């Protein structure tokens, strides 16, 4: 699957959050910028570092009218455990069938310890208040992800 084009409307989606409530990209149109980030699995070391960086940047992101939506193939109940364990202050979405990851080009071939398999590619999409895709970050570093997205939003939105 290919990555959507920057400058075009971001692919629409509706997924269940950690509370089993439906969240849609359209919910934020005209109101908030969206950091849509895909991560492989809740409560794993890299994903925890990435999520905690975003958690700790909540005030700065709020000042920039920006919300964070984390997407993984984890089931809804695992998302709530992740939020509780790490005191996360943003929405996590369950994409068990990876349909949304497919739409965004965030599902594909991965290699780990000599093994190849399909899975979530750690990627981030910045969507403006009009619902347009403004930036794709496909080389995400978990330790600096929060600073990278903050810097980009401050400079461009």
C-alpha positions as CSV (number, residue, x, y, z in Angstrom):
1,X,0.0,0.0,0.0
2,X,1.3,3.5,-0.8
3,X,1.5,6.4,1.5
4,X,-1.2,9.1,0.9
5,X,-0.1,12.3,-0.8
6,X,0.9,15.3,1.2
7,X,-1.3,18.3,0.6
8,X,-4.3,16.1,-0.1
9,X,-7.2,15.2,2.3
10,X,-6.0,12.5,4.8
11,X,-7.8,9.2,4.4
12,X,-11.0,9.1,6.6
13,X,-11.3,6.5,9.3
14,X,-13.3,5.5,12.4
15,X,-11.8,3.2,15.0
16,X,-12.6,2.3,18.6
17,X,-10.6,4.0,21.3
18,X,-9.4,2.6,24.7
19,X,-13.0,3.1,26.1
20,X,-14.6,1.2,23.1
21,X,-16.0,4.6,21.8
22,X,-15.8,5.3,18.1
23,X,-13.3,8.1,17.1
24,X,-13.2,9.4,13.6
25,X,-10.8,11.7,11.9
26,X,-13.8,13.9,10.9
27,X,-14.3,14.6,14.7
28,X,-11.4,17.0,14.6
29,X,-11.9,18.7,11.3
30,X,-12.1,22.5,11.7
31,X,-11.0,22.2,15.3
32,X,-7.7,20.6,15.8
33,X,-4.5,19.5,14.1
34,X,-3.9,15.7,14.5
35,X,-0.7,13.8,15.1
36,X,-1.7,10.3,13.9
37,X,1.0,7.9,14.8
38,X,1.3,4.2,14.2
39,X,3.1,2.0,16.6
40,X,3.6,-1.8,16.7
41,X,2.5,-2.9,20.1
42,X,1.4,-1.4,23.4
43,X,3.7,-1.8,26.5
44,X,6.8,-2.7,24.5
45,X,10.0,-0.8,25.3
46,X,10.2,1.4,22.1
47,X,6.5,2.1,22.0
48,X,6.5,3.1,25.7
49,X,9.3,5.6,25.2
50,X,7.5,7.1,22.2
51,X,4.2,7.3,24.0
52,X,5.7,8.8,27.2
53,X,7.4,11.5,25.2
54,X,4.1,12.5,23.7
55,X,2.4,12.3,27.1
56,X,5.0,14.7,28.5
57,X,4.5,17.1,25.6
58,X,0.7,17.4,26.1
59,X,0.7,21.0,27.3
60,X,2.8,22.2,24.4
61,X,0.6,20.3,21.9
62,X,-2.6,21.7,23.4
63,X,-1.2,25.2,23.0
64,X,-0.7,24.3,19.3
65,X,-4.4,23.1,19.0
66,X,-3.1,19.6,18.3
67,X,-4.3,16.2,19.5
68,X,-2.5,12.9,19.5
69,X,-4.0,9.7,18.2
70,X,-1.9,6.5,18.6
71,X,-2.9,3.6,16.4
72,X,-1.9,0.0,16.8
73,X,-3.3,-3.5,16.1
74,X,-3.8,-4.1,19.8
75,X,-7.3,-4.9,21.1
76,X,-9.2,-2.2,23.0
77,X,-8.6,-3.8,26.4
78,X,-4.8,-3.7,25.9
79,X,-5.0,0.0,25.0
80,X,-6.6,0.8,28.4
81,X,-3.9,-1.1,30.2
82,X,-1.2,0.8,28.4
83,X,-2.9,4.1,29.3
84,X,-3.3,3.1,32.9
85,X,0.3,1.8,33.3
86,X,2.0,4.8,31.7
87,X,-0.6,7.5,32.7
88,X,-1.0,8.4,29.0
89,X,-3.1,11.5,28.4
90,X,-4.1,11.0,24.7
91,X,-6.3,8.7,22.7
92,X,-5.2,5.3,21.5
93,X,-7.1,3.5,18.7
94,X,-7.4,-0.2,18.0
95,X,-6.8,-1.2,14.3
96,X,-6.9,-5.0,14.8
97,X,-7.5,-5.7,11.1
98,X,-4.9,-3.0,10.1
99,X,-7.4,-1.5,7.6
100,X,-6.5,2.1,8.6
101,X,-2.7,1.2,8.6
102,X,-3.2,-0.1,5.1
103,X,-4.9,3.1,4.0
104,X,-2.0,5.1,5.3
105,X,0.8,2.9,4.0
106,X,1.8,2.0,7.6
107,X,1.4,-1.8,7.2
108,X,4.1,-3.7,5.5
109,X,7.1,-5.9,5.5
110,X,9.3,-5.7,8.6
111,X,12.6,-7.5,9.5
112,X,13.5,-8.4,13.0
113,X,16.3,-10.8,14.1
114,X,16.5,-12.3,10.6
115,X,12.8,-12.9,10.4
116,X,10.5,-11.2,7.8
117,X,6.8,-10.6,8.6
118,X,4.1,-8.1,7.9
119,X,3.3,-5.5,10.7
120,X,2.9,-1.9,11.6
121,X,5.5,0.4,10.3
122,X,6.4,3.1,12.9
123,X,5.2,6.2,11.0
124,X,3.6,9.5,11.9
125,X,1.2,11.6,9.9
126,X,0.5,15.3,10.7
127,X,-3.0,16.4,9.6
128,X,-4.0,20.0,9.7
129,X,-7.3,21.4,10.9
130,X,-8.8,21.3,7.4
131,X,-8.2,17.5,7.3
132,X,-5.3,17.7,4.9
133,X,-2.2,15.6,5.3
134,X,0.7,18.0,5.8
135,X,3.7,15.8,6.8
136,X,4.7,12.1,6.7
137,X,7.4,11.0,9.1
138,X,8.5,7.5,8.0
139,X,11.8,7.4,9.9
140,X,10.6,7.8,13.4
141,X,13.0,7.7,16.3
142,X,11.2,6.7,19.5
143,X,13.3,8.9,21.8
144,X,13.0,12.1,19.9
145,X,9.6,11.6,18.2
146,X,7.8,14.1,20.5
147,X,10.4,16.8,19.8
148,X,10.3,16.1,16.1
149,X,6.6,16.5,15.8
150,X,6.5,19.6,18.0
151,X,9.2,21.2,16.0
152,X,7.5,20.5,12.7
153,X,4.1,21.8,13.9
154,X,5.7,25.0,15.3
155,X,7.4,25.7,12.1
156,X,4.6,24.8,9.6
157,X,1.1,25.0,11.2
